[in-house]
Amino acid sequence: MGFPVSAGLLDAMVLSVVNKEDTYGYEITQYLRRAVDVSESTLYPVLRRLQKNELLETYDKEYMGRNRRYYRVTPKGCTALTEYRAEWSQHKNKVDSILMNEGEEQ
């Protein structure tokens, strides 16, 4: 059983992966699959949205005679990632307080 991943959480996860190092779509998908079920057809609209919102930028780099599109986080994307991480921490703590019985007794 898995938990659904919201668009906001997926945005945050993509930004976090790309923030580690510039990378390309297939590699991002493979990294995310360690935690969530995501396909390349799901990922590319996310990448386009993040690019449109100026959180990611792209550049092409030759690989085995072909160009490969790489993504990198913009300064605006770094700010958004910091905000996503703070929101995630708060959300996780609230869920843990219920799910893991870490909160006050009812």
C-alpha positions as CSV (number, residue, x, y, z in Angstrom):
1,M,0.0,0.0,0.0
2,G,1.3,3.4,-0.9
3,F,0.3,6.9,-0.2
4,P,-0.6,9.3,-3.0
5,V,1.8,12.1,-3.7
6,S,0.5,15.6,-4.2
7,A,1.7,17.9,-6.9
8,G,3.3,20.2,-4.3
9,L,5.2,17.3,-2.7
10,L,6.3,16.1,-6.1
11,D,7.6,19.6,-6.9
12,A,9.5,19.7,-3.7
13,M,11.0,16.3,-4.3
14,V,12.1,17.2,-7.8
15,L,13.7,20.5,-6.6
16,S,15.5,18.6,-3.9
17,V,16.9,16.0,-6.3
18,V,18.0,18.6,-8.8
19,N,19.4,20.8,-6.1
20,K,22.0,18.0,-5.3
21,E,23.4,18.3,-8.8
22,D,22.3,19.2,-12.3
23,T,20.6,16.2,-13.9
24,Y,18.3,15.0,-16.6
25,G,14.7,13.7,-16.6
26,Y,15.3,9.9,-16.7
27,E,17.8,10.1,-13.8
28,I,15.4,12.2,-11.8
29,T,12.7,9.6,-12.3
30,Q,14.9,6.8,-11.2
31,Y,15.9,8.6,-8.1
32,L,12.3,9.4,-7.2
33,R,11.3,5.8,-7.7
34,R,13.2,4.9,-4.6
35,A,10.4,6.6,-2.6
36,V,7.3,7.0,-4.8
37,D,5.8,5.4,-7.9
38,V,6.4,8.0,-10.6
39,S,6.8,7.6,-14.4
40,E,8.6,9.7,-16.9
41,S,5.2,10.7,-18.3
42,T,4.3,12.1,-14.9
43,L,7.6,13.8,-14.3
44,Y,8.0,15.8,-17.5
45,P,4.9,18.0,-16.9
46,V,6.3,18.7,-13.4
47,L,9.6,19.7,-14.9
48,R,7.9,22.0,-17.4
49,R,5.8,23.6,-14.7
50,L,8.8,24.2,-12.5
51,Q,10.6,25.7,-15.5
52,K,7.6,27.9,-16.3
53,N,7.5,29.1,-12.7
54,E,11.3,29.9,-13.0
55,L,12.2,27.4,-10.3
56,L,14.3,25.3,-12.8
57,E,16.2,26.2,-15.9
58,T,17.6,23.9,-18.6
59,Y,20.6,23.5,-20.7
60,D,21.7,20.9,-23.3
61,K,24.8,18.8,-23.1
62,E,26.1,16.4,-25.6
63,Y,26.0,12.7,-24.5
64,M,27.0,9.9,-26.9
65,G,26.5,12.1,-30.0
66,R,23.1,13.4,-28.9
67,N,22.0,16.4,-26.8
68,R,20.6,15.6,-23.4
69,R,18.5,18.2,-21.5
70,Y,19.8,19.0,-18.0
71,Y,17.9,20.8,-15.3
72,R,19.3,23.0,-12.6
73,V,17.7,24.9,-9.7
74,T,17.4,28.7,-10.0
75,P,17.9,31.1,-7.1
76,K,14.0,31.3,-7.0
77,G,13.9,27.5,-6.9
78,C,16.3,27.4,-4.0
79,T,14.1,29.8,-2.0
80,A,11.0,27.6,-2.9
81,L,12.9,24.5,-1.8
82,T,13.7,26.0,1.6
83,E,10.0,26.9,2.0
84,Y,8.9,23.4,0.9
85,R,11.3,21.8,3.4
86,A,10.0,23.9,6.3
87,E,6.3,23.1,5.4
88,W,7.2,19.4,5.0
89,S,8.8,19.4,8.5
90,Q,5.7,20.9,10.1
91,H,3.4,18.6,8.2
92,K,5.4,15.5,9.0
93,N,5.4,16.4,12.7
94,K,1.6,16.8,12.7
95,V,1.1,13.5,10.9
96,D,3.6,11.7,13.2
97,S,1.9,13.0,16.3
98,I,-1.3,11.1,15.2
99,L,0.0,8.2,13.2
100,M,2.9,7.3,15.5
101,N,1.1,8.2,18.7
102,E,3.6,10.9,19.4
103,G,1.2,13.6,20.3
104,E,-0.9,14.5,23.3
105,E,-3.4,11.9,24.6
106,Q,-6.9,12.6,23.3
